[in-house]
Amino acid sequence: MGESSLWVSGTDNTVFRSTDGGVNWRDVSVKAQPLTDFRDIELFDDLTAIVMGVGTGQQSRLYLTEDGGESWQLLYANPDEQGFFDSIAFWDRNRGLILGDPVDGYYVIMATKDGGRSWHRIGRDRVPPLREKEAAFAASGNTLIAGPNGGAWFTTGGFQASVYASEDYGQSWQRSSVPLHQKTQTAGGYALALNRRGDVFVLGGDFQDRPGRYNNLAMFDGDGWQLADNGQHGLRTAMACIESTCVASGKTASDISFNDGVTWQPLPGEGFYTLAAGDQLILGAGADGRVGVLRVSPKR
């Protein structure tokens, strides 16, 4: 989400952009082959964005626009035939990370210092080894997030729901287990988020049991990971906050909190795959091209 523009991406190289708060949308899709699913988009300003496609090997790729989607250039294609991108995150226009599925027994974490034009993989001695039956999901573009002062986090699932944290711009990582549902290979962590205070949240559930009742949201405090008081209403794949208001969502439903994610209540209507927060507006993108906008009034 830019200062005065909204962007959504999806299957078959799809990108749409709105400059009137989501009332009207313009097709600015990438006209290139191969067709892929865009699972993440990083905005730097109203004209500059990177979209991430997923797939095995070079189907995982990044495209860059610097003119609001009028034109796109291939920025980077995954050179590893076994690789698969899951999420991207940037601290600024130059410094960012890619999270990819494991190759050679540990997660692929690549860093850039030149806006995504070149990447180097973080060494295996800096990343904890893969646990048995552990997996990462290319879900909502929030599997990996970047935060203040070089902080970064990514989450995993399967039978080993975990959060990996870095304090040095992704150069080294530590893992902690999280109390999310993790009883199947499609369960565990699907997304991360920060509230205005910098508290870290991990969200998830089970893709094959979206409406189930299970632990789907936890917050990290000084004593470790604590389950959220949110009623456990199914898979959650994204969260966004504006001031003290936070929304967590998945395909089937959403929840809203008015106290920085401490307590929650159901939000009426269908849910969304992913969310993004801007200036007093939360944007949701869901199934079948559905887009929603929630306006959040500033505190007085």
C-alpha positions as CSV (number, residue, x, y, z in Angstrom):
1,M,0.0,0.0,0.0
2,G,1.5,3.3,-1.1
3,E,0.7,6.8,0.2
4,S,-2.1,7.3,-2.3
5,S,-2.4,3.9,-4.1
6,L,-3.6,0.4,-3.3
7,W,-2.2,-2.7,-4.9
8,V,-3.3,-6.3,-5.0
9,S,-1.7,-9.3,-6.8
10,G,-2.8,-12.9,-7.6
11,T,-2.8,-15.8,-9.9
12,D,-1.6,-15.7,-13.6
13,N,0.7,-12.7,-13.1
14,T,-2.2,-10.6,-12.0
15,V,-1.6,-7.1,-10.5
16,F,-4.3,-4.4,-9.9
17,R,-3.8,-0.9,-8.7
18,S,-6.3,1.7,-7.3
19,T,-5.6,5.4,-6.8
20,D,-9.0,6.3,-5.4
21,G,-9.1,4.4,-2.1
22,G,-10.3,1.1,-3.7
23,V,-13.4,2.4,-5.6
24,N,-11.9,1.7,-9.0
25,W,-9.1,-0.7,-10.0
26,R,-6.8,-0.7,-13.0
27,D,-5.2,-3.9,-14.5
28,V,-1.4,-3.4,-14.4
29,S,-0.6,-7.1,-14.6
30,V,2.8,-8.4,-15.7
31,K,2.8,-9.3,-19.4
32,A,5.5,-12.0,-19.4
33,Q,5.9,-15.7,-19.4
34,P,5.8,-18.1,-17.6
35,L,2.5,-17.3,-15.9
36,T,2.9,-17.7,-12.1
37,D,1.0,-16.9,-8.9
38,F,2.1,-13.7,-7.3
39,R,2.0,-14.4,-3.5
40,D,3.8,-11.2,-2.2
41,I,4.1,-7.6,-3.2
42,E,6.5,-5.0,-1.7
43,L,5.7,-1.3,-2.2
44,F,8.3,1.4,-1.8
45,D,6.2,4.4,-3.0
46,D,3.2,5.0,-5.3
47,L,5.1,4.1,-8.4
48,T,7.7,1.5,-7.3
49,A,6.8,-2.1,-6.4
50,I,8.3,-5.6,-6.5
51,V,6.0,-8.6,-7.0
52,M,7.0,-12.2,-6.1
53,G,6.0,-15.2,-8.1
54,V,6.1,-18.7,-6.7
55,G,6.9,-22.1,-8.2
56,T,9.7,-24.5,-8.6
57,G,13.1,-23.2,-9.8
58,Q,12.8,-20.2,-12.1
59,Q,9.1,-20.0,-11.7
60,S,9.9,-18.3,-8.4
61,R,10.8,-14.8,-9.6
62,L,10.7,-11.1,-8.8
63,Y,9.4,-8.3,-11.1
64,L,10.0,-4.6,-10.6
65,T,8.0,-1.6,-11.7
66,E,9.0,2.0,-11.3
67,D,6.2,3.6,-13.1
68,G,3.1,2.4,-11.3
69,G,2.8,-0.8,-13.2
70,E,2.9,0.7,-16.7
71,S,5.9,-1.6,-17.3
72,W,7.7,-4.4,-15.5
73,Q,11.1,-5.8,-15.7
74,L,12.3,-9.2,-14.5
75,L,14.4,-8.4,-11.5
76,Y,15.5,-11.9,-10.3
77,A,14.7,-15.5,-11.0
78,N,15.5,-18.3,-8.6
79,P,18.7,-20.0,-9.9
80,D,18.2,-23.2,-7.8
81,E,16.1,-25.9,-9.6
82,Q,14.9,-27.2,-6.2
83,G,14.1,-23.7,-4.8
84,F,10.7,-22.3,-4.1
85,F,10.1,-18.7,-2.9
86,D,7.7,-18.2,0.1
87,S,7.8,-14.5,1.0
88,I,9.8,-11.3,0.6
89,A,10.3,-8.4,3.1
90,F,12.3,-5.1,2.9
91,W,13.5,-2.6,5.5
92,D,14.0,0.1,2.9
93,R,14.4,0.5,-0.8
94,N,17.7,-1.4,-0.8
95,R,17.8,-3.9,2.0
96,G,15.6,-6.9,2.0
97,L,15.2,-10.7,2.4
98,I,13.7,-13.6,0.6
99,L,12.5,-16.8,2.4
100,G,12.4,-20.0,0.4
101,D,11.7,-23.6,1.0
102,P,14.5,-25.7,2.4
103,V,17.4,-26.8,0.1
104,D,20.2,-28.9,1.4
105,G,18.6,-29.4,4.8
106,Y,18.0,-25.8,5.8
107,Y,15.8,-22.9,4.9
108,V,16.8,-20.6,2.0
109,I,17.2,-17.1,3.3
110,M,18.7,-14.7,0.8
111,A,19.6,-11.0,1.4
112,T,19.9,-8.1,-0.9
113,K,21.5,-4.6,-0.4
114,D,20.8,-3.3,-3.9
115,G,17.0,-3.4,-4.1
116,G,16.7,-7.0,-5.3
117,R,19.0,-6.9,-8.2
118,S,21.5,-9.3,-6.6
119,W,21.0,-11.7,-3.7
120,H,23.3,-13.9,-1.5
121,R,22.2,-16.9,0.6
122,I,22.8,-16.7,4.3
123,G,25.2,-19.5,5.3
124,R,23.9,-22.7,6.9
125,D,26.0,-22.0,10.0
126,R,23.7,-19.0,10.6
127,V,20.4,-20.8,10.3
128,P,19.1,-23.6,12.6
129,P,18.8,-26.9,10.8
130,L,15.4,-28.1,9.5
131,R,13.3,-30.0,12.0
132,E,11.6,-33.3,11.1
133,K,8.2,-32.7,9.3
134,E,8.7,-28.9,9.3
135,A,7.6,-26.8,6.4
136,A,7.2,-23.1,5.3
137,F,4.1,-21.9,3.5
138,A,3.8,-19.4,0.6
139,A,0.5,-18.2,2.0
140,S,-0.2,-14.5,2.3
141,G,3.1,-12.7,1.8
142,N,3.5,-12.5,5.6
143,T,5.4,-15.7,6.3
144,L,8.5,-13.4,6.5
145,I,8.4,-9.8,7.9
146,A,10.9,-7.1,8.6
147,G,10.8,-4.8,11.6
148,P,12.7,-1.9,13.2
149,N,16.5,-1.8,13.8
150,G,17.2,-4.8,11.5
151,G,14.7,-7.1,13.1
152,A,13.2,-9.9,11.0
153,W,11.0,-13.0,11.6
154,F,9.7,-15.9,9.7
155,T,7.3,-18.7,10.7
156,T,7.0,-22.4,9.8
157,G,4.5,-25.2,10.3
158,G,3.8,-28.8,9.7
159,F,4.3,-30.8,12.9
160,Q,6.9,-28.2,14.1
161,A,5.3,-24.8,14.4
162,S,8.2,-22.3,14.9
163,V,9.3,-18.7,14.6
164,Y,12.8,-17.8,13.6
165,A,14.1,-14.4,14.6
166,S,17.0,-12.2,13.5
167,E,18.3,-9.0,15.0
168,D,21.0,-8.3,12.4
169,Y,19.2,-7.8,9.1
170,G,18.9,-11.5,8.6
171,Q,22.5,-12.5,8.9
172,S,21.9,-14.9,11.8
173,W,18.7,-16.6,13.2
174,Q,17.4,-18.2,16.4
175,R,14.4,-20.5,16.5
176,S,11.6,-20.8,19.1
177,S,8.6,-23.2,19.2
178,V,5.1,-21.6,19.2
179,P,1.9,-22.9,20.7
180,L,-0.1,-23.0,17.4
181,H,-2.0,-26.0,16.1
182,Q,0.6,-28.4,14.6
183,K,-1.0,-31.8,14.3
184,T,-0.9,-32.2,10.5
185,Q,1.6,-31.5,7.8
186,T,-0.6,-28.5,6.7
187,A,-0.9,-27.0,10.1
188,G,1.3,-24.4,12.0
189,G,2.5,-20.9,11.3
190,Y,1.2,-19.1,8.2
191,A,1.9,-15.4,9.0
192,L,3.5,-12.9,11.3
193,A,2.6,-9.3,12.2
194,L,3.7,-6.4,14.5
195,N,1.4,-4.1,16.4
196,R,2.3,-0.4,17.0
197,R,4.2,-1.3,20.2
198,G,6.4,-3.7,18.3
199,D,4.9,-6.9,19.8
200,V,5.3,-9.9,17.5
201,F,2.2,-12.0,16.6
202,V,2.2,-15.4,14.8
203,L,-0.9,-16.7,13.1
204,G,-1.9,-20.0,11.6
205,G,-4.0,-23.1,11.7
206,D,-4.6,-25.8,9.1
207,F,-5.2,-25.3,5.4
208,Q,-7.1,-28.5,5.2
209,D,-9.4,-27.6,8.1
210,R,-9.9,-23.8,7.6
211,P,-13.0,-23.4,9.9
212,G,-11.7,-25.7,12.7
213,R,-11.3,-24.7,16.3
214,Y,-7.6,-24.7,17.3
215,N,-4.8,-22.4,18.5
216,N,-4.4,-19.9,15.7
217,L,-2.9,-16.8,17.2
218,A,-0.1,-16.2,19.7
219,M,1.8,-13.1,20.9
220,F,5.4,-12.9,22.2
221,D,5.9,-11.0,25.5
222,G,8.8,-11.0,28.0
223,D,7.8,-14.5,29.2
224,G,7.7,-16.1,25.8
225,W,4.8,-17.0,23.4
226,Q,1.3,-16.6,24.9
227,L,-1.9,-17.7,23.2
228,A,-4.3,-14.8,22.2
229,D,-7.8,-14.5,23.6
230,N,-9.5,-14.7,20.2
231,G,-12.0,-17.6,20.3
232,Q,-9.9,-19.8,17.9
233,H,-12.2,-19.4,14.9
234,G,-10.2,-21.2,12.1
235,L,-7.2,-20.6,10.0
236,R,-5.7,-17.1,10.1
237,T,-3.2,-16.1,7.4
238,A,-2.8,-12.3,7.8
239,M,-2.9,-9.5,10.4
240,A,-2.7,-5.7,10.1
241,C,-2.8,-2.9,12.6
242,I,-3.5,0.8,12.6
243,E,-2.9,2.5,16.0
244,S,-4.6,0.3,18.6
245,T,-6.9,-1.4,16.0
246,C,-5.8,-4.8,14.6
247,V,-7.5,-7.2,12.2
248,A,-6.6,-10.9,11.8
249,S,-8.1,-12.7,8.8
250,G,-8.3,-16.0,6.9
251,K,-10.4,-17.1,4.0
252,T,-13.5,-18.0,6.1
253,A,-13.6,-15.2,8.7
254,S,-11.9,-12.3,10.4
255,D,-11.4,-11.0,14.0
256,I,-10.8,-7.5,15.2
257,S,-9.1,-6.1,18.3
258,F,-9.3,-2.5,19.7
259,N,-6.5,-2.9,22.2
260,D,-3.4,-3.8,20.2
261,G,-4.3,-7.5,19.9
262,V,-4.8,-8.3,23.6
263,T,-8.5,-9.2,23.2
264,W,-10.5,-10.0,20.1
265,Q,-14.0,-10.3,18.7
266,P,-15.5,-11.6,15.5
267,L,-15.6,-9.2,12.5
268,P,-18.8,-9.9,10.4
269,G,-18.4,-11.0,6.8
270,E,-16.1,-13.3,4.8
271,G,-12.4,-13.2,5.5
272,F,-9.4,-12.6,3.3
273,Y,-6.2,-14.3,2.4
274,T,-4.0,-11.3,3.1
275,L,-4.2,-7.8,4.6
276,A,-2.2,-4.6,4.4
277,A,-2.4,-1.4,6.5
278,G,-2.1,2.1,5.2
279,D,-3.1,5.6,6.4
280,Q,-6.4,4.9,8.3
281,L,-7.2,2.0,5.9
282,I,-6.8,-1.8,6.0
283,L,-6.9,-3.5,2.6
284,G,-8.0,-7.2,2.3
285,A,-7.6,-9.4,-0.7
286,G,-9.4,-12.7,-0.9
287,A,-10.8,-15.6,-3.0
288,D,-12.1,-15.0,-6.6
289,G,-10.7,-11.5,-6.8
290,R,-12.6,-10.2,-3.8
291,V,-11.1,-7.0,-2.3
292,G,-12.3,-5.2,0.8
293,V,-11.4,-1.9,2.5
294,L,-11.9,-1.2,6.2
295,R,-11.5,2.4,7.3
296,V,-10.2,3.0,10.8
297,S,-11.0,6.4,12.4
298,P,-8.1,8.1,14.2
299,K,-8.2,8.3,18.0
300,R,-9.2,11.8,19.3
